[in-house]
Amino acid sequence: MEEKLNILLCEDDENLGMLLREYLQAKGYNAELCPDGEAGYEAFIARKFDICVFDVMMPKKDGLTLAQEVRAVNSEVPIVFLTAKNLKDDILEGFKVGADDYITKPFSMEELTFRIEAILRRVNGKKNHEMSVYDIGGYVFDTKKQLLSIGADTVKLTTKESELLALLCSHKNDILQRDYALKAIWVDDNYFNARSMDVYITKLRKHLKKDPNVEIINIHGKGYKLVTPDVEG
């Protein structure tokens, strides 16, 4: 069973903070909510967190100051800022103090989780890609070399093909949400990127056709599923 990731959430708007915490917990995270920057710093030095989500405008200690203090303790932990401000100078200031991302209010909770997931994969190496070699039925997929092999046949995948197949492998025999995959690999889920992903799915199906027990199926309205006979130990 995978250990839940810990999120430090600092938001002084009580209603928004509670909603965000409940949503993140429903998504499988441990989310600790603090109402101000001072409480946030105390929580950070007391416990281990995988990512921080800070409102910029908070009482006692604002998010920018909190981020600077957090960075002095841990230079690696990812930080996302939430703010109602959308001025260029404020955004630049956020990145200067070490923000990994910056979301202006109002925003959708789904967008926040997409960004958190993308940051965790990029900054922490992401668990999806910790495994460098996957067995896919009769195939062996080396993510680092971008090689897909079956028997004596080996195909060199493009970077996009490799990234998408690695994502499918990390959700093997489970649904890979379409929007999640678009955000993870193409960053933006616009129409053109969605069509591009469909093309890459078709290419991967052709690469995998030599094993009849392996297929990528469409899950209507949701995404894709890489179906394999592999059983995880």
Disulfide bonds with the S-S distance in Angstrom:
none
